[in-house]
């Protein structure tokens, strides 16, 4: 597993470009005895291993990396740079732990394949592309994942977290990851010379006011007992310090756990953007787009399955290593599978931080500052993290395969 992990970490691939990664996953599954199909919903990989009649369980790992420049200082750090769709040179890093997920997934495949006397049923191993742009799961389902291959009775996944030390497993019963929408706003102005702002309409100033006003949505329009996030992630405007541009663009991520809250957030963003444009004398209303391809629904861990696996994992790993934890505002497309299959699903959280570092940060009151997923400094304590993830995958699969009537 370590060999696979180091190779994947040093050779990350962006969403929808996971060709080499997928080939490695397919080869590893074939070596373990799985019947493998490639290029499902893009570069998706599906491996099937049948072992008599019984339950069908799906285990999913995501394969894509992020356009992030690694700054961990590790001897095996990624130095990959590629050209993106806009023609820009961008660095690439497995900053979200998908390399851990894949290594553990292959470890679980080998463990389960070599212990067929322990279980009966069917394993469906899914290597998913394009999770980072929340498109891969839907692409695989649309490409006939549950028509071309055995439909699962249970769906299992894992994800690393910096909120637990390595060697620990976290379980969230019920809603676990937030719904997400991506919103693009373009504010229009009338460009001119920076020395004569009175002869222009400055969209940069309008957009700047909007950034501040957008923060009041969560603080003043959402019930304090409802989780919600409105984050402006990018602000693009202008080309030169003494030129007032014609346009200013914002990119926003919007997250919540309730459909009605999400709808309120989106409506409020549009209202504020239009009002700020009008207040600034913009020549026309801003262009507001919700990017449908980047939207995702809430990931809900089946509560009964969560409680069942907690008991099983406590027995297999030790009670002190398995914990009920709080949901997070990050988003995922893992929930697509359970909804499409009509099957109970769960995504387990796997601690990734060196225990001594985690304890020291907690004692110093700085645990919130530990680098986590999407940080250029995120460096999982890979050996115990991968081992724990592989064990969690394997023990969970055996539990649902051998105790289908629970």
Rosetta blueprint (number, residue, H / E / L):
1 X L
2 X H
3 X H
4 X H
5 X H
6 X H
7 X H
8 X H
9 X H
10 X H
11 X L
12 X L
13 X L
14 X E
15 X L
16 X L
17 X L
18 X L
19 X H
20 X H
21 X H
22 X H
23 X H
24 X H
25 X H
26 X H
27 X H
28 X H
29 X H
30 X H
31 X H
32 X L
33 X L
34 X L
35 X E
36 X E
37 X E
38 X E
39 X E
40 X E
41 X L
42 X L
43 X L
44 X E
45 X E
46 X E
47 X E
48 X E
49 X E
50 X E
51 X E
52 X L
53 X L
54 X L
55 X L
56 X E
57 X E
58 X E
59 X E
60 X E
61 X E
62 X E
63 X L
64 X L
65 X E
66 X E
67 X L
68 X L
69 X L
70 X L
71 X L
72 X L
73 X L
74 X L
75 X L
76 X L
77 X L
78 X L
79 X L
80 X L
81 X E
82 X E
83 X E
84 X L
85 X L
86 X L
87 X L
88 X L
89 X E
90 X E
91 X E
92 X L
93 X E
94 X L
95 X L
96 X L
97 X L
98 X H
99 X H
100 X H
101 X H
102 X H
103 X H
104 X H
105 X H
106 X H
107 X H
108 X H
109 X H
110 X H
111 X H
112 X H
113 X H
114 X L
115 X L
116 X H
117 X H
118 X H
119 X L
120 X L
121 X E
122 X E
123 X E
124 X E
125 X E
126 X E
127 X E
128 X E
129 X L
130 X L
131 X L
132 X L
133 X L
134 X L
135 X L
136 X H
137 X H
138 X H
139 X H
140 X H
141 X H
142 X H
143 X L
144 X L
145 X H
146 X H
147 X H
148 X H
149 X L
150 X L
151 X L
152 X L
153 X L
154 X E
155 X E
156 X E
157 X E
158 X E
159 X E
160 X E
161 X E
162 X E
163 X E
164 X E
165 X E
166 X L
167 X L
168 X L
169 X E
170 X E
171 X E
172 X L
173 X L
174 X E
175 X E
176 X E
177 X E
178 X L
179 X E
180 X E
181 X E
182 X E
183 X E
184 X E
185 X E
186 X E
187 X E
188 X E
189 X L
190 X E
191 X L
192 X E
193 X E
194 X L
195 X L
196 X L
197 X H
198 X H
199 X H
200 X L
201 X E
202 X L
203 X H
204 X H
205 X H
206 X H
207 X H
208 X H
209 X H
210 X H
211 X H
212 X H
213 X H
214 X H
215 X H
216 X H
217 X H
218 X H
219 X H
220 X H
221 X H
222 X L
223 X L
224 X L
225 X L
226 X L
227 X L
228 X E
229 X E
230 X E
231 X E
232 X E
233 X E
234 X E
235 X E
236 X E
237 X E
238 X L
239 X L
240 X L
241 X L
242 X L
243 X E
244 X E
245 X L
246 X L
247 X E
248 X E
249 X E
250 X E
251 X E
252 X E
253 X E
254 X E
255 X E
256 X E
257 X L
258 X L
259 X H
260 X H
261 X H
262 X H
263 X H
264 X H
265 X H
266 X H
267 X H
268 X H
269 X H
270 X H
271 X H
272 X H
273 X H
274 X H
275 X H
276 X H
277 X H
278 X H
279 X H
280 X L
281 X L
282 X L
283 X L
284 X L
285 X L
286 X L
287 X E
288 X E
289 X E
290 X E
291 X L
292 X H
293 X H
294 X H
295 X L
296 X E
297 X L
298 X L
299 X E
300 X E
301 X E
302 X L
303 X H
304 X H
305 X H
306 X H
307 X H
308 X H
309 X H
310 X H
311 X H
312 X H
313 X H
314 X H
315 X H
316 X H
317 X H
318 X L
319 X H
320 X H
321 X H
322 X E
323 X E
324 X E
325 X L
326 X L
327 X L
328 X E
329 X L
330 X L
331 X L
332 X L
333 X L
334 X L
335 X H
336 X H
337 X H
338 X H
339 X H
340 X H
341 X H
342 X L
343 X L
344 X E
345 X E
346 X E
347 X E
348 X E
349 X E
350 X E
351 X E
352 X E
353 X E
354 X L
355 X H
356 X H
357 X H
358 X H
359 X H
360 X H
361 X H
362 X H
363 X H
364 X L
365 X L
366 X L
367 X H
368 X H
369 X H
370 X L
371 X L
372 X L
373 X L
374 X L
375 X L
376 X L
377 X L
378 X L
379 X L
380 X L
381 X L
382 X H
383 X H
384 X H
385 X H
386 X H
387 X H
388 X H
389 X H
390 X H
391 X H
392 X H
393 X H
394 X H
395 X H
396 X H
397 X H
398 X H
399 X H
400 X H
401 X H
402 X H
403 X L
404 X L
405 X L
406 X L
